[in-house]
Amino acid sequence: MPSDHRVRITVNDALAEISNAEDHTTDIIFSDMYDAYQMVTAQTQDAFLLNCSRVLTDRGWLVINLFDLPCNRAEFFELLGSVFSTIILCASDGNTIFLVSKAEPEYVRPRMQHIEAIESILLQRFSQHLSRLEPINFRFS
């Protein structure tokens, strides 16, 4: 994490911290809560999501990493949609990452397109770099 006066790192119980945080003071919240055995289900429940919404600025983002979607998926998605205007879902082999914001999609879409364009350029440069690399042959004796 960068050493910057705008970045504050707190080591505390996440549920207590978010409950006590001031309104509209945070631009981004990363939620990746697990105990020794499983994902903490509180991060998918209304109290936590409503507190995150309260704490986030109008254009702030909540990023939630879930290993398993909750059993009550329909209720969870309905809750997300009632609290946040923009929901972006990124699924991988094991985890599902939700990027949610109170910002309207009309604000988010151009920014996402800009980010995708930058990523495309970087990926293209990386691909070109890889194609210039010489293959390495290993021989074991």
DRENVEXBA-776420 format. One record per residue: residue number from 0; x, y, z of N, C-alpha, C in turn. Coordinates in steps of 0.02 Angstrom, whole numbers. Example, Ala and Ser with C-alpha at 12.3 -4.5 7.8 and 13.67 -1.06 7.14 Angstrom:
BEGIN
{0, {660, -284, 390}, {615, -225, 390}, {660, -165, 390}}
{1, {642, -112, 354}, {684, -53, 357}, {645, 2, 394}}
This chain:
BEGIN
{0, {42, -59, 0}, {0, 0, 0}, {44, 62, 0}}
{1, {23, 113, -36}, {64, 174, -39}, {63, 210, 28}}
{2, {118, 242, 42}, {122, 285, 100}, {97, 354, 79}}
{3, {36, 369, 96}, {4, 430, 72}, {-46, 454, 125}}
{4, {-50, 518, 135}, {-96, 544, 185}, {-169, 529, 169}}
{5, {-184, 512, 107}, {-253, 497, 87}, {-272, 424, 100}}
{6, {-222, 382, 116}, {-234, 311, 128}, {-230, 298, 203}}
{7, {-282, 268, 229}, {-284, 251, 300}, {-297, 176, 306}}
{8, {-252, 143, 339}, {-259, 71, 351}, {-275, 61, 424}}
{9, {-328, 23, 437}, {-350, 10, 505}, {-353, -65, 516}}
{10, {-324, -87, 571}, {-329, -157, 590}, {-379, -161, 646}}
{11, {-437, -190, 631}, {-492, -193, 679}, {-543, -241, 652}}
{12, {-593, -256, 691}, {-649, -295, 667}, {-685, -255, 614}}
{13, {-689, -281, 553}, {-716, -244, 496}, {-788, -223, 508}}
{14, {-828, -265, 537}, {-898, -248, 549}, {-905, -191, 599}}
{15, {-864, -192, 651}, {-866, -138, 700}, {-839, -73, 668}}
{16, {-786, -79, 630}, {-755, -20, 599}, {-803, 15, 552}}
{17, {-836, -24, 510}, {-882, 6, 461}, {-944, 35, 496}}
{18, {-965, 4, 551}, {-1022, 30, 588}, {-1008, 97, 620}}
{19, {-945, 108, 639}, {-926, 169, 674}, {-896, 223, 629}}
{20, {-888, 207, 565}, {-858, 256, 518}, {-907, 313, 504}}
{21, {-878, 371, 488}, {-919, 430, 473}, {-950, 424, 403}}
{22, {-1007, 456, 395}, {-1043, 456, 331}, {-1002, 489, 275}}
{23, {-1007, 461, 216}, {-979, 490, 153}, {-905, 510, 160}}
{24, {-865, 467, 189}, {-795, 484, 201}, {-746, 439, 163}}
{25, {-771, 389, 128}, {-727, 339, 99}, {-740, 330, 25}}
{26, {-687, 327, -15}, {-693, 317, -87}, {-695, 244, -108}}
{27, {-662, 201, -69}, {-661, 131, -87}, {-655, 88, -24}}
{28, {-694, 34, -23}, {-692, -15, 31}, {-680, -83, -1}}
{29, {-628, -118, 22}, {-615, -186, 0}, {-640, -234, 55}}
{30, {-684, -279, 37}, {-711, -326, 84}, {-691, -397, 62}}
{31, {-648, -427, 100}, {-623, -495, 86}, {-618, -530, 153}}
{32, {-675, -543, 184}, {-677, -565, 253}, {-686, -641, 259}}
{33, {-636, -671, 291}, {-637, -742, 304}, {-612, -754, 375}}
{34, {-640, -805, 408}, {-611, -825, 471}, {-568, -887, 458}}
{35, {-550, -923, 508}, {-505, -981, 499}, {-537, -1037, 458}}
{36, {-603, -1036, 452}, {-637, -1093, 421}, {-677, -1076, 358}}
{37, {-702, -1016, 354}, {-748, -1000, 299}, {-755, -925, 289}}
{38, {-791, -908, 237}, {-806, -838, 223}, {-853, -810, 277}}
{39, {-843, -749, 298}, {-887, -717, 346}, {-950, -695, 309}}
{40, {-1006, -725, 327}, {-1068, -712, 290}, {-1096, -642, 303}}
{41, {-1074, -609, 355}, {-1099, -542, 370}, {-1087, -493, 313}}
{42, {-1034, -505, 272}, {-1020, -459, 218}, {-1071, -463, 161}}
{43, {-1117, -511, 165}, {-1170, -516, 115}, {-1238, -496, 143}}
{44, {-1239, -470, 203}, {-1303, -454, 235}, {-1316, -380, 237}}
{45, {-1380, -363, 247}, {-1402, -294, 239}, {-1368, -245, 285}}
{46, {-1355, -262, 348}, {-1324, -213, 394}, {-1256, -191, 367}}
{47, {-1215, -238, 346}, {-1149, -221, 320}, {-1153, -181, 256}}
{48, {-1195, -203, 209}, {-1200, -168, 144}, {-1228, -98, 152}}
{49, {-1277, -90, 197}, {-1306, -23, 209}, {-1254, 22, 242}}
{50, {-1215, -5, 288}, {-1162, 35, 319}, {-1109, 54, 269}}
{51, {-1091, 9, 225}, {-1042, 25, 173}, {-1069, 82, 128}}
{52, {-1131, 77, 108}, {-1162, 129, 67}, {-1161, 196, 103}}
{53, {-1176, 195, 167}, {-1177, 256, 207}, {-1107, 288, 211}}
{54, {-1056, 247, 218}, {-988, 271, 226}, {-958, 295, 160}}
{55, {-978, 264, 104}, {-949, 281, 39}, {-971, 350, 15}}
{56, {-925, 382, -21}, {-943, 444, -55}, {-991, 428, -112}}
{57, {-1021, 478, -143}, {-1070, 467, -196}, {-1042, 428, -256}}
{58, {-977, 434, -267}, {-945, 398, -322}, {-897, 345, -298}}
{59, {-905, 325, -234}, {-862, 275, -204}, {-880, 204, -225}}
{60, {-835, 159, -211}, {-842, 88, -231}, {-833, 42, -172}}
{61, {-874, -11, -172}, {-865, -67, -126}, {-845, -126, -169}}
{62, {-790, -158, -151}, {-765, -217, -187}, {-770, -275, -138}}
{63, {-812, -324, -156}, {-823, -382, -112}, {-797, -445, -147}}
{64, {-754, -481, -113}, {-729, -545, -138}, {-766, -601, -102}}
{65, {-803, -641, -140}, {-840, -697, -110}, {-814, -762, -139}}
{66, {-801, -810, -95}, {-782, -876, -118}, {-844, -914, -140}}
{67, {-898, -907, -103}, {-962, -938, -120}, {-1016, -885, -121}}
{68, {-1060, -889, -169}, {-1118, -845, -168}, {-1163, -868, -112}}
{69, {-1199, -821, -80}, {-1243, -841, -25}, {-1298, -888, -48}}
{70, {-1323, -929, -2}, {-1377, -976, -18}, {-1439, -939, -44}}
{71, {-1451, -881, -16}, {-1509, -841, -37}, {-1488, -791, -91}}
{72, {-1464, -817, -147}, {-1436, -775, -200}, {-1484, -722, -224}}
{73, {-1547, -740, -234}, {-1597, -692, -260}, {-1604, -634, -212}}
{74, {-1608, -648, -148}, {-1614, -595, -98}, {-1551, -552, -96}}
{75, {-1493, -584, -102}, {-1430, -547, -102}, {-1426, -500, -161}}
{76, {-1442, -524, -221}, {-1441, -481, -280}, {-1493, -425, -276}}
{77, {-1551, -441, -249}, {-1602, -390, -239}, {-1579, -336, -190}}
{78, {-1547, -357, -137}, {-1519, -310, -88}, {-1466, -266, -119}}
{79, {-1419, -297, -156}, {-1367, -258, -190}, {-1398, -205, -236}}
{80, {-1448, -226, -275}, {-1481, -181, -321}, {-1520, -125, -287}}
{81, {-1544, -138, -227}, {-1582, -86, -192}, {-1535, -35, -159}}
{82, {-1473, -56, -144}, {-1426, -12, -109}, {-1379, 24, -159}}
{83, {-1360, -10, -212}, {-1311, 16, -259}, {-1339, 21, -329}}
{84, {-1323, 75, -364}, {-1348, 86, -432}, {-1309, 47, -484}}
{85, {-1245, 35, -471}, {-1202, 1, -519}, {-1174, -62, -487}}
{86, {-1181, -117, -522}, {-1155, -182, -499}, {-1116, -213, -556}}
{87, {-1053, -226, -544}, {-1010, -259, -593}, {-986, -324, -561}}
{88, {-993, -378, -598}, {-976, -444, -573}, {-918, -473, -611}}
{89, {-868, -497, -575}, {-810, -530, -605}, {-804, -599, -574}}
{90, {-814, -650, -614}, {-811, -718, -587}, {-749, -753, -613}}
{91, {-719, -793, -569}, {-661, -834, -589}, {-675, -905, -568}}
{92, {-625, -947, -570}, {-634, -1017, -553}, {-663, -1027, -484}}
{93, {-639, -990, -436}, {-663, -1000, -367}, {-701, -942, -339}}
{94, {-676, -882, -348}, {-705, -824, -315}, {-749, -784, -363}}
{95, {-793, -746, -332}, {-834, -698, -369}, {-822, -630, -338}}
{96, {-804, -581, -379}, {-790, -514, -354}, {-845, -468, -378}}
{97, {-875, -432, -332}, {-925, -382, -347}, {-895, -313, -339}}
{98, {-902, -271, -389}, {-884, -201, -385}, {-949, -163, -387}}
{99, {-967, -131, -332}, {-1032, -97, -328}, {-1022, -24, -309}}
{100, {-1066, 18, -335}, {-1060, 90, -323}, {-1129, 122, -321}}
{101, {-1134, 176, -284}, {-1196, 216, -286}, {-1199, 259, -348}}
{102, {-1142, 267, -382}, {-1139, 308, -443}, {-1182, 276, -497}}
{103, {-1217, 317, -534}, {-1259, 292, -588}, {-1217, 265, -645}}
{104, {-1243, 215, -681}, {-1205, 186, -737}, {-1182, 237, -789}}
{105, {-1219, 291, -797}, {-1200, 342, -847}, {-1133, 374, -829}}
{106, {-1118, 377, -764}, {-1053, 403, -741}, {-1000, 349, -747}}
{107, {-1018, 288, -731}, {-971, 233, -727}, {-948, 210, -796}}
{108, {-995, 204, -843}, {-980, 175, -909}, {-921, 208, -945}}
{109, {-919, 275, -953}, {-862, 305, -987}, {-796, 292, -950}}
{110, {-797, 292, -885}, {-736, 279, -846}, {-713, 207, -857}}
{111, {-760, 160, -858}, {-742, 90, -870}, {-714, 81, -940}}
{112, {-744, 115, -989}, {-719, 110, -1058}, {-648, 138, -1062}}
{113, {-634, 192, -1026}, {-567, 221, -1024}, {-517, 171, -993}}
{114, {-537, 140, -938}, {-494, 91, -905}, {-482, 31, -951}}
{115, {-535, 8, -985}, {-527, -48, -1031}, {-480, -31, -1088}}
{116, {-484, 31, -1113}, {-439, 52, -1167}, {-366, 51, -1143}}
{117, {-355, 76, -1083}, {-287, 76, -1055}, {-263, 4, -1046}}
{118, {-307, -39, -1019}, {-288, -110, -1009}, {-272, -142, -1076}}
{119, {-310, -126, -1128}, {-298, -155, -1194}, {-230, -135, -1221}}
{120, {-213, -72, -1212}, {-148, -47, -1235}, {-92, -82, -1197}}
{121, {-100, -87, -1131}, {-48, -120, -1090}, {-42, -193, -1108}}
{122, {-98, -227, -1119}, {-97, -297, -1138}, {-63, -306, -1206}}
{123, {-78, -261, -1252}, {-47, -265, -1318}, {29, -255, -1313}}
{124, {51, -207, -1273}, {123, -196, -1262}, {156, -257, -1230}}
{125, {122, -286, -1182}, {149, -345, -1148}, {154, -403, -1198}}
{126, {104, -412, -1239}, {104, -465, -1289}, {161, -455, -1339}}
{127, {173, -394, -1361}, {228, -380, -1406}, {294, -395, -1373}}
{128, {300, -378, -1310}, {362, -391, -1273}, {374, -467, -1269}}
{129, {322, -505, -1254}, {329, -577, -1249}, {350, -608, -1316}}
{130, {323, -581, -1370}, {339, -610, -1435}, {412, -599, -1455}}
{131, {445, -549, -1425}, {515, -535, -1440}, {563, -577, -1398}}
{132, {538, -608, -1346}, {581, -648, -1303}, {602, -712, -1339}}
{133, {664, -730, -1328}, {691, -792, -1356}, {670, -851, -1313}}
{134, {653, -906, -1343}, {637, -965, -1302}, {699, -990, -1266}}
{135, {689, -1018, -1209}, {744, -1044, -1169}, {738, -1120, -1167}}
{136, {791, -1154, -1183}, {792, -1227, -1180}, {831, -1249, -1118}}
{137, {802, -1291, -1079}, {836, -1318, -1021}, {857, -1390, -1035}}
{138, {916, -1407, -1012}, {940, -1475, -1019}, {962, -1498, -950}}
{139, {935, -1554, -930}, {953, -1582, -865}, {999, -1642, -876}}
{140, {1051, -1647, -837}, {1096, -1705, -845}, {1101, -1744, -781}}
